[in-house]
Amino acid sequence: MEDNSNEVNNYNKRCRLAFKFATEGFVELVSNIPTGNLNNHALGDWTILELVAHSARAFTTIEDYSNKIGNLPPLMNAAEYFKLAADSPVGSQARINRDKGISERAKAASQDMKNDLCGFIKELATRVKNLVDNSADDTPIASPFGQMSLIGYLPTRTFELTVHSLDLSKAADLELPDIFNLPISESLKLAAEIASGTEAAKDILLAVCGRKSLPSNFSLV
């Protein structure tokens, strides 16, 4: 029987390193945002402050779901997590209601950090990084879409931190820290896994090769 333990260990280490780099990059990016720009428009109906608050859920969900067993069936991987999260089509009432809830939650969370954004984010990121560093790969995570292990869930958090750091760097007109190179690479791999098996897979491949364009409202997640 083939021993793939080294391959698994290398994958797990890469997942942890990508999350570590995304965390450090996000904290650096937030610390570079001028305080006077926090109420500037960022994404959708969010200000920069509200986008940071939403992004910070990549940390708080680890705390909230860690070491818990839920009632839902287990998920195979991070791609399945995102596929379930985006189960309702873009433009459907279910997706509209979902996005409204996400938006309102971010606006409410922003009030807790507006007086000291950098301090709040640094403390939160450090606390969660320590939690991850001191937790085993198979630590149970009770995600809202199914039971996962910590190492299975981490790529979803890296993805969120990376994509929203790209959003923030654009909104705040800041350079994205170089430390995001690995998180971006890992997030692209995850995006390909999410796309695989979907109706849009062929169109995405053609778009990547410059053969066609995707709709302006296209989203996998």
QUIVENGI-V62988 format. One record per backbone hydrogen bond with DSSP energy under -1.0 kcal/mol. NH is the residue of the N-H (numbers start at 1). CO is the residue of the C=O. Records with the same first field share a line. If there is no record, write none. Layout:
NH = CO ; CO
This chain:
8 = 4
9 = 5
10 = 6
11 = 7
12 = 8
13 = 9
14 = 10
15 = 11
16 = 12
17 = 13
18 = 14
19 = 15
20 = 16
21 = 17
22 = 18
23 = 19
24 = 20
25 = 21
26 = 22
27 = 23
28 = 24
29 = 25
30 = 26
31 = 27
33 = 30
37 = 34
38 = 35
40 = 37
42 = 46
46 = 43
48 = 40
49 = 38
51 = 47
52 = 48
53 = 49
54 = 50
55 = 51
56 = 52
57 = 54
58 = 55
59 = 56
60 = 56
61 = 57
63 = 59
64 = 60
65 = 61
66 = 62
67 = 140
75 = 147
81 = 77
82 = 78
83 = 79
84 = 80
85 = 81
86 = 82
87 = 84
92 = 89
96 = 92
97 = 93
98 = 94
99 = 95
100 = 96
101 = 97
102 = 98
103 = 99
104 = 100
105 = 101
106 = 102
107 = 103
108 = 104
109 = 105
110 = 106
111 = 108
112 = 109
120 = 116
121 = 117
122 = 118
123 = 119
124 = 120
125 = 121
126 = 122
127 = 123
128 = 124
129 = 125
130 = 126
131 = 127
132 = 128
133 = 129
134 = 130
135 = 132
139 = 136
141 = 148
142 = 65
143 = 141
147 = 73
148 = 141
150 = 139
151 = 137
153 = 149
154 = 150
156 = 153
157 = 153
158 = 154
159 = 155
160 = 156
161 = 157
162 = 158
163 = 159
164 = 160
165 = 161
166 = 162
167 = 163
168 = 164
169 = 165
170 = 166
171 = 167
172 = 168
174 = 169
180 = 177
181 = 178
184 = 180
185 = 181
186 = 182
187 = 183
188 = 184
189 = 185
190 = 186
191 = 187
192 = 188
193 = 189
194 = 190
195 = 191
196 = 192
198 = 195
201 = 198
204 = 200
205 = 201
206 = 202
207 = 203
208 = 204
209 = 205
210 = 207
211 = 206
218 = 215
